[in-house]
Amino acid sequence: MFTDRHAPEPRTVTIFPQKSDRSSAGVCEFDTTEEATDALVICNHTPVDSPVGKAPYIVKLAFAGGRDGKDFRP
């Protein structure tokens, strides 16, 4: 998705265990806040084909705090 839309690509992607076939969650980590912001703006609400239904998944991206427990607000 990031490559197809010419957005910055994440350094790592972690997909959490699914609770249902209708949704999924995970974490994309980027090298910089600027890359993460660009990727969010470019890719947020992108439809992705669903292997289990007719309607596509809608990717919803959001920011999360860093690994050190701090968030990114000044």
N, CA, C, O and CB atoms as a CASP TS submission, in Angstrom:
PFRMAT TS
TARGET T0000
AUTHOR 0000-0000-0000
METHOD Language model
MODEL 1
PARENT N/A
ATOM      1  N   MET     1       0.818  -1.186   0.000  1.00  0.00           N
ATOM      2  CA  MET     1       0.000   0.000   0.000  1.00  0.00           C
ATOM      3  C   MET     1       0.867   1.257   0.000  1.00  0.00           C
ATOM      4  O   MET     1       0.614   2.181  -0.773  1.00  0.00           O
ATOM      5  CB  MET     1      -0.933  -0.006   1.198  1.00  0.00           C
ATOM      6  N   PHE     2       1.888   1.302   0.860  1.00  0.00           N
ATOM      7  CA  PHE     2       2.743   2.486   0.926  1.00  0.00           C
ATOM      8  C   PHE     2       3.489   2.676  -0.391  1.00  0.00           C
ATOM      9  O   PHE     2       3.573   3.792  -0.904  1.00  0.00           O
ATOM     10  CB  PHE     2       3.744   2.371   2.096  1.00  0.00           C
ATOM     11  N   THR     3       4.027   1.591  -0.937  1.00  0.00           N
ATOM     12  CA  THR     3       4.759   1.660  -2.197  1.00  0.00           C
ATOM     13  C   THR     3       3.831   2.079  -3.339  1.00  0.00           C
ATOM     14  O   THR     3       4.182   2.939  -4.147  1.00  0.00           O
ATOM     15  CB  THR     3       5.414   0.304  -2.512  1.00  0.00           C
ATOM     16  N   ASP     4       2.641   1.466  -3.401  1.00  0.00           N
ATOM     17  CA  ASP     4       1.688   1.772  -4.468  1.00  0.00           C
ATOM     18  C   ASP     4       1.295   3.246  -4.473  1.00  0.00           C
ATOM     19  O   ASP     4       1.007   3.807  -5.531  1.00  0.00           O
ATOM     20  CB  ASP     4       0.443   0.907  -4.323  1.00  0.00           C
ATOM     21  N   ARG     5       1.282   3.870  -3.315  1.00  0.00           N
ATOM     22  CA  ARG     5       0.855   5.272  -3.214  1.00  0.00           C
ATOM     23  C   ARG     5       2.049   6.228  -3.128  1.00  0.00           C
ATOM     24  O   ARG     5       1.874   7.424  -2.894  1.00  0.00           O
ATOM     25  CB  ARG     5      -0.046   5.460  -1.989  1.00  0.00           C
ATOM     26  N   HIS     6       3.255   5.701  -3.316  1.00  0.00           N
ATOM     27  CA  HIS     6       4.481   6.508  -3.286  1.00  0.00           C
ATOM     28  C   HIS     6       4.651   7.238  -1.958  1.00  0.00           C
ATOM     29  O   HIS     6       5.066   8.396  -1.918  1.00  0.00           O
ATOM     30  CB  HIS     6       4.475   7.518  -4.427  1.00  0.00           C
ATOM     31  N   ALA     7       4.324   6.543  -0.877  1.00  0.00           N
ATOM     32  CA  ALA     7       4.463   7.093   0.473  1.00  0.00           C
ATOM     33  C   ALA     7       5.722   6.508   1.117  1.00  0.00           C
ATOM     34  O   ALA     7       6.218   5.476   0.666  1.00  0.00           O
ATOM     35  CB  ALA     7       3.195   6.784   1.343  1.00  0.00           C
ATOM     36  N   PRO     8       6.241   7.147   2.158  1.00  0.00           N
ATOM     37  CA  PRO     8       7.363   6.550   2.884  1.00  0.00           C
ATOM     38  C   PRO     8       6.969   5.158   3.396  1.00  0.00           C
ATOM     39  O   PRO     8       5.839   4.941   3.834  1.00  0.00           O
ATOM     40  CB  PRO     8       7.802   7.464   4.066  1.00  0.00           C
ATOM     41  N   GLU     9       7.914   4.230   3.333  1.00  0.00           N
ATOM     42  CA  GLU     9       7.637   2.864   3.778  1.00  0.00           C
ATOM     43  C   GLU     9       8.068   2.682   5.225  1.00  0.00           C
ATOM     44  O   GLU     9       9.098   3.216   5.636  1.00  0.00           O
ATOM     45  CB  GLU     9       8.351   1.842   2.876  1.00  0.00           C
ATOM     46  N   PRO    10       7.290   1.934   6.001  1.00  0.00           N
ATOM     47  CA  PRO    10       7.651   1.714   7.398  1.00  0.00           C
ATOM     48  C   PRO    10       8.915   0.877   7.529  1.00  0.00           C
ATOM     49  O   PRO    10       9.214   0.039   6.678  1.00  0.00           O
ATOM     50  CB  PRO    10       6.509   1.041   8.135  1.00  0.00           C
ATOM     51  N   ARG    11       9.659   1.121   8.621  1.00  0.00           N
ATOM     52  CA  ARG    11      10.840   0.320   8.947  1.00  0.00           C
ATOM     53  C   ARG    11      10.414  -1.079   9.355  1.00  0.00           C
ATOM     54  O   ARG    11      11.019  -2.067   8.939  1.00  0.00           O
ATOM     55  CB  ARG    11      11.666   0.983  10.075  1.00  0.00           C
ATOM     56  N   THR    12       9.354  -1.161  10.181  1.00  0.00           N
ATOM     57  CA  THR    12       8.810  -2.454  10.601  1.00  0.00           C
ATOM     58  C   THR    12       7.289  -2.376  10.603  1.00  0.00           C
ATOM     59  O   THR    12       6.701  -1.306  10.759  1.00  0.00           O
ATOM     60  CB  THR    12       9.344  -2.860  12.008  1.00  0.00           C
ATOM     61  N   VAL    13       6.669  -3.543  10.425  1.00  0.00           N
ATOM     62  CA  VAL    13       5.217  -3.672  10.521  1.00  0.00           C
ATOM     63  C   VAL    13       4.939  -4.873  11.413  1.00  0.00           C
ATOM     64  O   VAL    13       5.438  -5.969  11.159  1.00  0.00           O
ATOM     65  CB  VAL    13       4.543  -3.835   9.100  1.00  0.00           C
ATOM     66  N   THR    14       4.142  -4.666  12.460  1.00  0.00           N
ATOM     67  CA  THR    14       3.745  -5.744  13.362  1.00  0.00           C
ATOM     68  C   THR    14       2.233  -5.847  13.312  1.00  0.00           C
ATOM     69  O   THR    14       1.531  -4.876  13.597  1.00  0.00           O
ATOM     70  CB  THR    14       4.252  -5.493  14.827  1.00  0.00           C
ATOM     71  N   ILE    15       1.725  -7.025  12.949  1.00  0.00           N
ATOM     72  CA  ILE    15       0.282  -7.249  12.904  1.00  0.00           C
ATOM     73  C   ILE    15      -0.104  -8.037  14.149  1.00  0.00           C
ATOM     74  O   ILE    15       0.464  -9.092  14.431  1.00  0.00           O
ATOM     75  CB  ILE    15      -0.146  -8.007  11.593  1.00  0.00           C
ATOM     76  N   PHE    16      -1.076  -7.512  14.890  1.00  0.00           N
ATOM     77  CA  PHE    16      -1.528  -8.159  16.121  1.00  0.00           C
ATOM     78  C   PHE    16      -2.455  -9.328  15.795  1.00  0.00           C
ATOM     79  O   PHE    16      -3.061  -9.352  14.724  1.00  0.00           O
ATOM     80  CB  PHE    16      -2.246  -7.143  17.037  1.00  0.00           C
ATOM     81  N   PRO    17      -2.573 -10.304  16.708  1.00  0.00           N
ATOM     82  CA  PRO    17      -3.512 -11.412  16.474  1.00  0.00           C
ATOM     83  C   PRO    17      -4.931 -10.881  16.256  1.00  0.00           C
ATOM     84  O   PRO    17      -5.384  -9.974  16.955  1.00  0.00           O
ATOM     85  CB  PRO    17      -3.490 -12.402  17.666  1.00  0.00           C
ATOM     86  N   GLN    18      -5.615 -11.460  15.282  1.00  0.00           N
ATOM     87  CA  GLN    18      -6.956 -10.999  14.927  1.00  0.00           C
ATOM     88  C   GLN    18      -7.993 -11.522  15.904  1.00  0.00           C
ATOM     89  O   GLN    18      -7.927 -12.667  16.351  1.00  0.00           O
ATOM     90  CB  GLN    18      -7.311 -11.432  13.508  1.00  0.00           C
ATOM     91  N   LYS    19      -8.963 -10.657  16.231  1.00  0.00           N
ATOM     92  CA  LYS    19     -10.092 -11.057  17.059  1.00  0.00           C
ATOM     93  C   LYS    19     -11.279 -11.455  16.194  1.00  0.00           C
ATOM     94  O   LYS    19     -12.175 -12.167  16.647  1.00  0.00           O
ATOM     95  CB  LYS    19     -10.485  -9.928  18.014  1.00  0.00           C
ATOM     96  N   SER    20     -11.284 -10.990  14.941  1.00  0.00           N
ATOM     97  CA  SER    20     -12.354 -11.348  14.008  1.00  0.00           C
ATOM     98  C   SER    20     -11.813 -11.238  12.585  1.00  0.00           C
ATOM     99  O   SER    20     -10.726 -10.706  12.360  1.00  0.00           O
ATOM    100  CB  SER    20     -13.611 -10.429  14.203  1.00  0.00           C
ATOM    101  N   ASP    21     -12.585 -11.746  11.634  1.00  0.00           N
ATOM    102  CA  ASP    21     -12.207 -11.639  10.222  1.00  0.00           C
ATOM    103  C   ASP    21     -12.554 -10.276   9.642  1.00  0.00           C
ATOM    104  O   ASP    21     -12.152  -9.952   8.524  1.00  0.00           O
ATOM    105  CB  ASP    21     -12.891 -12.727   9.413  1.00  0.00           C
ATOM    106  N   ARG    22     -13.295  -9.481  10.397  1.00  0.00           N
ATOM    107  CA  ARG    22     -13.768  -8.197   9.884  1.00  0.00           C
ATOM    108  C   ARG    22     -12.811  -7.045  10.145  1.00  0.00           C
ATOM    109  O   ARG    22     -12.974  -5.966   9.575  1.00  0.00           O
ATOM    110  CB  ARG    22     -15.094  -7.876  10.485  1.00  0.00           C
ATOM    111  N   SER    23     -11.814  -7.257  10.999  1.00  0.00           N
ATOM    112  CA  SER    23     -10.891  -6.160  11.285  1.00  0.00           C
ATOM    113  C   SER    23      -9.522  -6.718  11.659  1.00  0.00           C
ATOM    114  O   SER    23      -9.360  -7.910  11.918  1.00  0.00           O
ATOM    115  CB  SER    23     -11.439  -5.262  12.421  1.00  0.00           C
ATOM    116  N   SER    24      -8.560  -5.830  11.678  1.00  0.00           N
ATOM    117  CA  SER    24      -7.194  -6.190  12.021  1.00  0.00           C
ATOM    118  C   SER    24      -6.529  -4.956  12.617  1.00  0.00           C
ATOM    119  O   SER    24      -6.963  -3.830  12.375  1.00  0.00           O
ATOM    120  CB  SER    24      -6.407  -6.720  10.772  1.00  0.00           C
ATOM    121  N   ALA    25      -5.483  -5.170  13.391  1.00  0.00           N
ATOM    122  CA  ALA    25      -4.764  -4.049  13.994  1.00  0.00           C
ATOM    123  C   ALA    25      -3.278  -4.376  14.022  1.00  0.00           C
ATOM    124  O   ALA    25      -2.883  -5.541  13.981  1.00  0.00           O
ATOM    125  CB  ALA    25      -5.292  -3.745  15.430  1.00  0.00           C
ATOM    126  N   GLY    26      -2.467  -3.334  14.093  1.00  0.00           N
ATOM    127  CA  GLY    26      -1.030  -3.529  14.151  1.00  0.00           C
ATOM    128  C   GLY    26      -0.317  -2.205  14.309  1.00  0.00           C
ATOM    129  O   GLY    26      -0.939  -1.169  14.545  1.00  0.00           O
ATOM    130  N   VAL    27       1.001  -2.254  14.174  1.00  0.00           N
ATOM    131  CA  VAL    27       1.840  -1.065  14.322  1.00  0.00           C
ATOM    132  C   VAL    27       2.812  -0.991  13.151  1.00  0.00           C
ATOM    133  O   VAL    27       3.470  -1.975  12.812  1.00  0.00           O
ATOM    134  CB  VAL    27       2.609  -1.085  15.678  1.00  0.00           C
ATOM    135  N   CYS    28       2.894   0.180  12.543  1.00  0.00           N
ATOM    136  CA  CYS    28       3.908   0.476  11.526  1.00  0.00           C
ATOM    137  C   CYS    28       4.887   1.452  12.158  1.00  0.00           C
ATOM    138  O   CYS    28       4.470   2.485  12.684  1.00  0.00           O
ATOM    139  CB  CYS    28       3.266   1.070  10.198  1.00  0.00           C
ATOM    140  N   GLU    29       6.167   1.151  12.120  1.00  0.00           N
ATOM    141  CA  GLU    29       7.181   2.047  12.681  1.00  0.00           C
ATOM    142  C   GLU    29       7.988   2.677  11.551  1.00  0.00           C
ATOM    143  O   GLU    29       8.417   1.998  10.618  1.00  0.00           O
ATOM    144  CB  GLU    29       8.117   1.282  13.660  1.00  0.00           C
ATOM    145  N   PHE    30       8.185   3.992  11.655  1.00  0.00           N
ATOM    146  CA  PHE    30       8.926   4.747  10.651  1.00  0.00           C
ATOM    147  C   PHE    30      10.195   5.301  11.276  1.00  0.00           C
ATOM    148  O   PHE    30      10.303   5.389  12.499  1.00  0.00           O
ATOM    149  CB  PHE    30       8.063   5.889  10.062  1.00  0.00           C
ATOM    150  N   ASP    31      11.147   5.671  10.445  1.00  0.00           N
ATOM    151  CA  ASP    31      12.419   6.208  10.931  1.00  0.00           C
ATOM    152  C   ASP    31      12.279   7.599  11.531  1.00  0.00           C
ATOM    153  O   ASP    31      13.008   7.949  12.459  1.00  0.00           O
ATOM    154  CB  ASP    31      13.423   6.245   9.808  1.00  0.00           C
ATOM    155  N   THR    32      11.350   8.396  11.010  1.00  0.00           N
ATOM    156  CA  THR    32      11.187   9.762  11.515  1.00  0.00           C
ATOM    157  C   THR    32       9.711  10.096  11.659  1.00  0.00           C
ATOM    158  O   THR    32       8.852   9.460  11.049  1.00  0.00           O
ATOM    159  CB  THR    32      11.876  10.779  10.579  1.00  0.00           C
ATOM    160  N   THR    33       9.436  11.091  12.467  1.00  0.00           N
ATOM    161  CA  THR    33       8.064  11.584  12.615  1.00  0.00           C
ATOM    162  C   THR    33       7.564  12.137  11.288  1.00  0.00           C
ATOM    163  O   THR    33       6.388  11.985  10.954  1.00  0.00           O
ATOM    164  CB  THR    33       7.984  12.669  13.715  1.00  0.00           C
ATOM    165  N   GLU    34       8.443  12.774  10.534  1.00  0.00           N
ATOM    166  CA  GLU    34       8.055  13.344   9.239  1.00  0.00           C
ATOM    167  C   GLU    34       7.619  12.247   8.272  1.00  0.00           C
ATOM    168  O   GLU    34       6.622  12.409   7.569  1.00  0.00           O
ATOM    169  CB  GLU    34       9.220  14.149   8.634  1.00  0.00           C
ATOM    170  N   GLU    35       8.352  11.132   8.225  1.00  0.00           N
ATOM    171  CA  GLU    35       7.961  10.024   7.351  1.00  0.00           C
ATOM    172  C   GLU    35       6.621   9.443   7.793  1.00  0.00           C
ATOM    173  O   GLU    35       5.773   9.133   6.956  1.00  0.00           O
ATOM    174  CB  GLU    35       9.046   8.926   7.349  1.00  0.00           C
ATOM    175  N   ALA    36       6.428   9.295   9.089  1.00  0.00           N
ATOM    176  CA  ALA    36       5.161   8.765   9.601  1.00  0.00           C
ATOM    177  C   ALA    36       4.001   9.688   9.231  1.00  0.00           C
ATOM    178  O   ALA    36       2.932   9.223   8.837  1.00  0.00           O
ATOM    179  CB  ALA    36       5.231   8.584  11.130  1.00  0.00           C
ATOM    180  N   THR    37       4.216  10.988   9.359  1.00  0.00           N
ATOM    181  CA  THR    37       3.166  11.956   9.029  1.00  0.00           C
ATOM    182  C   THR    37       2.823  11.907   7.550  1.00  0.00           C
ATOM    183  O   THR    37       1.648  11.893   7.184  1.00  0.00           O
ATOM    184  CB  THR    37       3.600  13.371   9.416  1.00  0.00           C
ATOM    185  N   ASP    38       3.847  11.879   6.694  1.00  0.00           N
ATOM    186  CA  ASP    38       3.606  11.794   5.250  1.00  0.00           C
ATOM    187  C   ASP    38       2.841  10.517   4.901  1.00  0.00           C
ATOM    188  O   ASP    38       1.887  10.558   4.125  1.00  0.00           O
ATOM    189  CB  ASP    38       4.941  11.842   4.477  1.00  0.00           C
ATOM    190  N   ALA    39       3.254   9.393   5.468  1.00  0.00           N
ATOM    191  CA  ALA    39       2.588   8.122   5.181  1.00  0.00           C
ATOM    192  C   ALA    39       1.138   8.145   5.635  1.00  0.00           C
ATOM    193  O   ALA    39       0.259   7.652   4.928  1.00  0.00           O
ATOM    194  CB  ALA    39       3.325   6.968   5.856  1.00  0.00           C
ATOM    195  N   LEU    40       0.878   8.714   6.809  1.00  0.00           N
ATOM    196  CA  LEU    40      -0.491   8.799   7.313  1.00  0.00           C
ATOM    197  C   LEU    40      -1.352   9.650   6.390  1.00  0.00           C
ATOM    198  O   LEU    40      -2.468   9.260   6.048  1.00  0.00           O
ATOM    199  CB  LEU    40      -0.507   9.377   8.736  1.00  0.00           C
ATOM    200  N   VAL    41      -0.845  10.805   5.986  1.00  0.00           N
ATOM    201  CA  VAL    41      -1.612  11.710   5.124  1.00  0.00           C
ATOM    202  C   VAL    41      -1.895  11.055   3.771  1.00  0.00           C
ATOM    203  O   VAL    41      -3.002  11.170   3.246  1.00  0.00           O
ATOM    204  CB  VAL    41      -0.852  13.042   4.923  1.00  0.00           C
ATOM    205  N   ILE    42      -0.910  10.378   3.214  1.00  0.00           N
ATOM    206  CA  ILE    42      -1.055   9.794   1.881  1.00  0.00           C
ATOM    207  C   ILE    42      -1.918   8.529   1.889  1.00  0.00           C
ATOM    208  O   ILE    42      -2.699   8.311   0.963  1.00  0.00           O
ATOM    209  CB  ILE    42       0.313   9.476   1.306  1.00  0.00           C
ATOM    210  N   CYS    43      -1.784   7.695   2.924  1.00  0.00           N
ATOM    211  CA  CYS    43      -2.394   6.361   2.901  1.00  0.00           C
ATOM    212  C   CYS    43      -3.642   6.188   3.764  1.00  0.00           C
ATOM    213  O   CYS    43      -4.327   5.173   3.643  1.00  0.00           O
ATOM    214  CB  CYS    43      -1.393   5.372   3.331  1.00  0.00           C
ATOM    215  N   ASN    44      -3.953   7.146   4.626  1.00  0.00           N
ATOM    216  CA  ASN    44      -5.096   6.965   5.513  1.00  0.00           C
ATOM    217  C   ASN    44      -6.388   6.806   4.713  1.00  0.00           C
ATOM    218  O   ASN    44      -6.601   7.507   3.723  1.00  0.00           O
ATOM    219  CB  ASN    44      -5.212   8.149   6.481  1.00  0.00           C
ATOM    220  N   HIS    45      -7.239   5.894   5.141  1.00  0.00           N
ATOM    221  CA  HIS    45      -8.536   5.577   4.530  1.00  0.00           C
ATOM    222  C   HIS    45      -8.409   4.944   3.148  1.00  0.00           C
ATOM    223  O   HIS    45      -9.305   5.077   2.314  1.00  0.00           O
ATOM    224  CB  HIS    45      -9.370   6.829   4.428  1.00  0.00           C
ATOM    225  N   THR    46      -7.297   4.256   2.908  1.00  0.00           N
ATOM    226  CA  THR    46      -7.114   3.532   1.650  1.00  0.00           C
ATOM    227  C   THR    46      -7.923   2.238   1.687  1.00  0.00           C
ATOM    228  O   THR    46      -7.795   1.470   2.641  1.00  0.00           O
ATOM    229  CB  THR    46      -5.608   3.232   1.395  1.00  0.00           C
ATOM    230  N   PRO    47      -8.759   1.973   0.667  1.00  0.00           N
ATOM    231  CA  PRO    47      -9.456   0.684   0.615  1.00  0.00           C
ATOM    232  C   PRO    47      -8.475  -0.431   0.223  1.00  0.00           C
ATOM    233  O   PRO    47      -7.660  -0.262  -0.684  1.00  0.00           O
ATOM    234  CB  PRO    47     -10.642   0.742  -0.393  1.00  0.00           C
ATOM    235  N   VAL    48      -8.567  -1.560   0.915  1.00  0.00           N
ATOM    236  CA  VAL    48      -7.732  -2.731   0.625  1.00  0.00           C
ATOM    237  C   VAL    48      -8.673  -3.918   0.455  1.00  0.00           C
ATOM    238  O   VAL    48      -9.544  -4.143   1.295  1.00  0.00           O
ATOM    239  CB  VAL    48      -6.665  -2.997   1.773  1.00  0.00           C
ATOM    240  N   ASP    49      -8.506  -4.683  -0.632  1.00  0.00           N
ATOM    241  CA  ASP    49      -9.379  -5.826  -0.887  1.00  0.00           C
ATOM    242  C   ASP    49      -9.370  -6.792   0.291  1.00  0.00           C
ATOM    243  O   ASP    49      -8.323  -7.101   0.860  1.00  0.00           O
ATOM    244  CB  ASP    49      -8.953  -6.551  -2.167  1.00  0.00           C
ATOM    245  N   SER    50     -10.564  -7.260   0.639  1.00  0.00           N
ATOM    246  CA  SER    50     -10.731  -8.218   1.728  1.00  0.00           C
ATOM    247  C   SER    50     -10.786  -9.626   1.164  1.00  0.00           C
ATOM    248  O   SER    50     -11.535  -9.879   0.219  1.00  0.00           O
ATOM    249  CB  SER    50     -12.006  -7.911   2.547  1.00  0.00           C
ATOM    250  N   PRO    51     -10.003 -10.559   1.726  1.00  0.00           N
ATOM    251  CA  PRO    51     -10.055 -11.933   1.230  1.00  0.00           C
ATOM    252  C   PRO    51     -11.301 -12.686   1.703  1.00  0.00           C
ATOM    253  O   PRO    51     -11.571 -13.785   1.219  1.00  0.00           O
ATOM    254  CB  PRO    51      -8.815 -12.682   1.666  1.00  0.00           C
ATOM    255  N   VAL    52     -12.071 -12.108   2.650  1.00  0.00           N
ATOM    256  CA  VAL    52     -13.205 -12.842   3.223  1.00  0.00           C
ATOM    257  C   VAL    52     -14.571 -12.219   2.922  1.00  0.00           C
ATOM    258  O   VAL    52     -15.592 -12.739   3.372  1.00  0.00           O
ATOM    259  CB  VAL    52     -13.031 -12.941   4.708  1.00  0.00           C
ATOM    260  N   GLY    53     -14.607 -11.136   2.185  1.00  0.00           N
ATOM    261  CA  GLY    53     -15.895 -10.507   1.923  1.00  0.00           C
ATOM    262  C   GLY    53     -15.874  -9.659   0.678  1.00  0.00           C
ATOM    263  O   GLY    53     -14.843  -9.510   0.021  1.00  0.00           O
ATOM    264  N   LYS    54     -17.031  -9.102   0.361  1.00  0.00           N
ATOM    265  CA  LYS    54     -17.156  -8.258  -0.830  1.00  0.00           C
ATOM    266  C   LYS    54     -16.633  -6.845  -0.592  1.00  0.00           C
ATOM    267  O   LYS    54     -16.022  -6.241  -1.473  1.00  0.00           O
ATOM    268  CB  LYS    54     -18.607  -8.197  -1.275  1.00  0.00           C
ATOM    269  N   ALA    55     -16.881  -6.329   0.603  1.00  0.00           N
ATOM    270  CA  ALA    55     -16.471  -4.956   0.909  1.00  0.00           C
ATOM    271  C   ALA    55     -14.986  -4.919   1.270  1.00  0.00           C
ATOM    272  O   ALA    55     -14.482  -5.823   1.936  1.00  0.00           O
ATOM    273  CB  ALA    55     -17.324  -4.375   2.069  1.00  0.00           C
ATOM    274  N   PRO    56     -14.290  -3.873   0.828  1.00  0.00           N
ATOM    275  CA  PRO    56     -12.860  -3.782   1.166  1.00  0.00           C
ATOM    276  C   PRO    56     -12.658  -3.334   2.613  1.00  0.00           C
ATOM    277  O   PRO    56     -13.531  -2.720   3.226  1.00  0.00           O
ATOM    278  CB  PRO    56     -12.145  -2.806   0.213  1.00  0.00           C
ATOM    279  N   TYR    57     -11.473  -3.664   3.134  1.00  0.00           N
ATOM    280  CA  TYR    57     -11.051  -3.076   4.398  1.00  0.00           C
ATOM    281  C   TYR    57     -10.731  -1.609   4.121  1.00  0.00           C
ATOM    282  O   TYR    57     -10.253  -1.274   3.037  1.00  0.00           O
ATOM    283  CB  TYR    57      -9.809  -3.839   5.014  1.00  0.00           C
ATOM    284  N   ILE    58     -10.986  -0.748   5.076  1.00  0.00           N
ATOM    285  CA  ILE    58     -10.568   0.644   4.981  1.00  0.00           C
ATOM    286  C   ILE    58      -9.453   0.832   6.008  1.00  0.00           C
ATOM    287  O   ILE    58      -9.680   0.703   7.211  1.00  0.00           O
ATOM    288  CB  ILE    58     -11.777   1.645   5.231  1.00  0.00           C
ATOM    289  N   VAL    59      -8.256   1.136   5.529  1.00  0.00           N
ATOM    290  CA  VAL    59      -7.104   1.306   6.417  1.00  0.00           C
ATOM    291  C   VAL    59      -7.260   2.623   7.177  1.00  0.00           C
ATOM    292  O   VAL    59      -7.444   3.684   6.580  1.00  0.00           O
ATOM    293  CB  VAL    59      -5.759   1.282   5.610  1.00  0.00           C
ATOM    294  N   LYS    60      -7.184   2.532   8.500  1.00  0.00           N
ATOM    295  CA  LYS    60      -7.285   3.721   9.348  1.00  0.00           C
ATOM    296  C   LYS    60      -6.004   3.825  10.159  1.00  0.00           C
ATOM    297  O   LYS    60      -5.748   3.019  11.053  1.00  0.00           O
ATOM    298  CB  LYS    60      -8.545   3.659  10.285  1.00  0.00           C
ATOM    299  N   LEU    61      -5.214   4.822   9.834  1.00  0.00           N
ATOM    300  CA  LEU    61      -3.927   5.018  10.493  1.00  0.00           C
ATOM    301  C   LEU    61      -4.049   6.088  11.578  1.00  0.00           C
ATOM    302  O   LEU    61      -4.831   7.030  11.453  1.00  0.00           O
ATOM    303  CB  LEU    61      -2.844   5.412   9.466  1.00  0.00           C
ATOM    304  N   ALA    62      -3.270   5.927  12.634  1.00  0.00           N
ATOM    305  CA  ALA    62      -3.250   6.902  13.732  1.00  0.00           C
ATOM    306  C   ALA    62      -1.882   6.843  14.395  1.00  0.00           C
ATOM    307  O   ALA    62      -1.146   5.870  14.231  1.00  0.00           O
ATOM    308  CB  ALA    62      -4.391   6.618  14.775  1.00  0.00           C
ATOM    309  N   PHE    63      -1.548   7.877  15.134  1.00  0.00           N
ATOM    310  CA  PHE    63      -0.280   7.895  15.861  1.00  0.00           C
ATOM    311  C   PHE    63      -0.423   7.195  17.203  1.00  0.00           C
ATOM    312  O   PHE    63      -1.498   7.181  17.804  1.00  0.00           O
ATOM    313  CB  PHE    63       0.208   9.338  16.064  1.00  0.00           C
ATOM    314  N   ALA    64       0.675   6.617  17.658  1.00  0.00           N
ATOM    315  CA  ALA    64       0.737   5.985  18.973  1.00  0.00           C
ATOM    316  C   ALA    64       2.013   6.456  19.656  1.00  0.00           C
ATOM    317  O   ALA    64       2.926   6.948  18.994  1.00  0.00           O
ATOM    318  CB  ALA    64       0.694   4.417  18.864  1.00  0.00           C
ATOM    319  N   GLY    65       2.081   6.310  20.961  1.00  0.00           N
ATOM    320  CA  GLY    65       3.278   6.687  21.707  1.00  0.00           C
ATOM    321  C   GLY    65       4.477   5.836  21.311  1.00  0.00           C
ATOM    322  O   GLY    65       4.320   4.764  20.726  1.00  0.00           O
ATOM    323  N   GLY    66       5.666   6.315  21.631  1.00  0.00           N
ATOM    324  CA  GLY    66       6.892   5.597  21.304  1.00  0.00           C
ATOM    325  C   GLY    66       7.124   4.410  22.224  1.00  0.00           C
ATOM    326  O   GLY    66       6.418   4.242  23.218  1.00  0.00           O
ATOM    327  N   ARG    67       8.096   3.601  21.900  1.00  0.00           N
ATOM    328  CA  ARG    67       8.416   2.416  22.689  1.00  0.00           C
ATOM    329  C   ARG    67       8.875   2.753  24.099  1.00  0.00           C
ATOM    330  O   ARG    67       8.742   1.937  25.012  1.00  0.00           O
ATOM    331  CB  ARG    67       9.478   1.612  21.996  1.00  0.00           C
ATOM    332  N   ASP    68       9.416   3.958  24.278  1.00  0.00           N
ATOM    333  CA  ASP    68       9.930   4.330  25.591  1.00  0.00           C
ATOM    334  C   ASP    68       8.827   4.824  26.527  1.00  0.00           C
ATOM    335  O   ASP    68       9.102   5.277  27.638  1.00  0.00           O
ATOM    336  CB  ASP    68      10.993   5.399  25.444  1.00  0.00           C
ATOM    337  N   GLY    69       7.573   4.732  26.067  1.00  0.00           N
ATOM    338  CA  GLY    69       6.451   5.145  26.901  1.00  0.00           C
ATOM    339  C   GLY    69       6.114   6.614  26.788  1.00  0.00           C
ATOM    340  O   GLY    69       5.134   7.070  27.378  1.00  0.00           O
ATOM    341  N   LYS    70       6.905   7.366  26.041  1.00  0.00           N
ATOM    342  CA  LYS    70       6.643   8.788  25.849  1.00  0.00           C
ATOM    343  C   LYS    70       5.826   8.969  24.586  1.00  0.00           C
ATOM    344  O   LYS    70       5.964   8.202  23.633  1.00  0.00           O
ATOM    345  CB  LYS    70       7.962   9.600  25.774  1.00  0.00           C
ATOM    346  N   ASP    71       4.981   9.976  24.580  1.00  0.00           N
ATOM    347  CA  ASP    71       4.315  10.272  23.332  1.00  0.00           C
ATOM    348  C   ASP    71       5.100  11.341  22.597  1.00  0.00           C
ATOM    349  O   ASP    71       6.129  11.804  23.089  1.00  0.00           O
ATOM    350  CB  ASP    71       2.863  10.719  23.572  1.00  0.00           C
ATOM    351  N   PHE    72       4.630  11.734  21.432  1.00  0.00           N
ATOM    352  CA  PHE    72       5.405  12.608  20.565  1.00  0.00           C
ATOM    353  C   PHE    72       5.045  14.070  20.707  1.00  0.00           C
ATOM    354  O   PHE    72       5.554  14.894  19.947  1.00  0.00           O
ATOM    355  CB  PHE    72       5.230  12.195  19.151  1.00  0.00           C
ATOM    356  N   ARG    73       4.195  14.425  21.642  1.00  0.00           N
ATOM    357  CA  ARG    73       3.820  15.818  21.821  1.00  0.00           C
ATOM    358  C   ARG    73       4.905  16.552  22.607  1.00  0.00           C
ATOM    359  O   ARG    73       5.480  15.985  23.536  1.00  0.00           O
ATOM    360  CB  ARG    73       2.458  15.928  22.539  1.00  0.00           C
ATOM    361  N   PRO    74       5.194  17.814  22.244  1.00  0.00           N
ATOM    362  CA  PRO    74       6.208  18.569  22.973  1.00  0.00           C
ATOM    363  C   PRO    74       5.754  18.927  24.371  1.00  0.00           C
ATOM    364  O   PRO    74       6.497  19.565  25.117  1.00  0.00           O
ATOM    365  CB  PRO    74       6.566  19.824  22.220  1.00  0.00           C
TER
END
